[in-house]
Amino acid sequence: MRLLLPRLVSPAGFVLALLFFLLPFVAVACDAPQNAGSVDVGFTGLDLVTGAEPTLTATGELATVPREELGTDELPEPGAQLPAILTVVLITAGLVASLLPALRARPLVIGGGAALAAALLAGTELIAQANLKASVLDLAGTAVRLGGDTFAVTDAQARDLVHSRIGFWLALVALVLVLLWSVRLALRDRSRR
């Protein structure tokens, strides 16, 4: 049992990274003036992979505003579908490799896969954030009407509206833990020789 547990960390880490793709990954969130509420446009990792529509959540007075008036016909696009797909493929390949007996004995192969997947995951997030910020910056200076009130988003405000969410951070941590665990196993195996 003691020998089996260390070898299960890699598959579990890759599975967790895939599951965390179901959680919110990146979002554009803003508060309306005069305490009218907030609007949150959130993308899960699965949304990034499939190109699906994001989840739109409105609070306060904005929750009563019809969706058409919130300007949801022109939701920002993350434009990170291909890197997100490649990330999922790489994580899945790492999972499969960690389950194969011939590769399971080679922790640096598994760790290298985890490192590449983590780098691609971070790149996907950076691409999504850059594209979302560009979309929001296109709205900067444009008057937006919400529930009878009109306001304009400044450039500085637009840059602060895009955020990473918990799914990205948890997937990244899972992959980094697989990498660290693989390095630990490789060092332990090397010291035994």
N, C-alpha and C positions, 0 to 999 in steps of 0.2 A: 504494500500500500504506500509506503514511504517513497518508493521509486516511481510509482505511478502518478502521485499528486503533482510533482514538479512538471511532468510532461503534459498535464491537463491544463496548465495555466495558459499556454499559447492558444489552444483551440477556444478556451473560454474567453480570452481577451478578444480574439477576432470575432466571435459570436456577439459579444457585448458591443463591439464597435459597430457591427451591422445593425443591432437592435437600436442603438442610439441614433441611427439615421431616421428613425421614426419620430424623434423628438424635434422640437423647433431648433433650427440651425442658424438662421439669419433673419433679421427683421428690420423693417422701417417703422419706427414708432414716433409719434409726435403728440404733443398736448396742444389743444386749441386754446386761443386766448379767452380771457374772461371766464375761466373755469368751466368751459363748455364741455369738457371731457377730453378723451384722447382717441386716437385711431392707431391701430397696430396692424401692419401687413406682415404676416409671418410665413416664412418658408421652412418646411422641414427638409431634412436631407432627402427624403423620398420625393418631395416636390421638386427638388433640384434635379434628381435623377430622371424623373418622368416628365418634367416640364409642366407639371400640373399648376393649377391656379393656387395662389397662396390663401391662407386663412386671413380673413379680415375681421377684426374685432373693434367695436366702437363702444365707448363708455360714456356715461353722463348724458348730457343733452344730445350729443352726437349719435347715441344709440337709437334715438327716435327719428333721426334724419334718414329719409329713403336712400338706399344704396346708390342710386343714380346721382344724387346730389353730393355724395362724398367724393365724386370724381373717380370711381372705381373702374370706369371704362378704360382708363389709362394707368393701370397698376404698373409699378416699376418692374423691370425684368432683370433677374440675376444673371442671365446669360452664362451659366456655368454647368449646363447639362452634360457636355462631353467630359469635362474633368470629374464631375460627380460620378458619372458612369464608370470611368476608368478607376476611380477610387474604390467603388464597390467591387469591381472586378478584381482589383489587387487585394483587397481585404478577403474576398472569397478565395482567391488563390492561396493566400497565407493560411486560411483556415484549412483548406484541403491539404496543403503541404504539411501543416502541423499534425494532421491525422495520418499521414502516410508513414509507416514504420521506417522506411529507408531515410526519409528526410527528418523525421522526428529526432533521430540520433544526431542531427547536425543543427544545433541550436543557432549557429550564426546565420544559416540560411533563413530560418524562421525570423530571427531578429532583423536581418536585412530586409525581408519582406515587410515587416512591421515598420521599419524606418522609412522605406519607400512609400508605404501606404500613408503614414503620418505626414510625410512631406507633400504628397499629392492632396491629402485632405486639407492641409493648411493652404496650399495653392488654390484649391477649389473655393475655400472660404474667402481668400483675398480677391479672387476674380469676382465672386458674387458681390462682395462688399463694394468693390470698385465700380461695378456696373450699376448697383443700386444707388450709390452716391451720385454717379453721373446722371441717372434718371431723376433723382431728387433735385440735383443742381439745375437741371433743365427747367424745373418749376420755380426756382429761386427768382424772386422779383415779380412772379406772376401772381395776380390777385386771385385768391381762392375764396369762393363763397361757401360758407357752411351755416346752414340753418338761419339765413337772413343776415349773418355777419360776414364781412369781407376782411381778409387779412392777406398779407404777403409774406412769403418765406424768404429770409435773407440767406446769402451764401453761407455765412457762419452757422446759421441754424440748420441748414440743409446737410452740412458735413457731420453734424452731431446726431442725426436722426437714424443712422444705420448702426446696428449692433449685432455682435455674435451672440448666439443663444446657447443654452445648456447642452443641446444635442451635440453640437460641434465640440465643445470642451470635453464632454464625457467620452466621445469617440476618440479624441486626441489622447486623452489620459489613458484609455484602454490600450491604444497602440503603443504608447510610450512604455507602459508597464510590461507589455509583451516583449518589447525591445530590451528593456533592462533585465527582465527575467531570463531572456535568451543569452544575454551577455554573461549573466551570473552563472548559468549552466555551462556555458562554454569555458569560462574560467575554472569552474570546478572540475570539469572533465579534463582540462589541460593539466591541472595540478595533480590529478590522479595518475596521469601518465608519467 
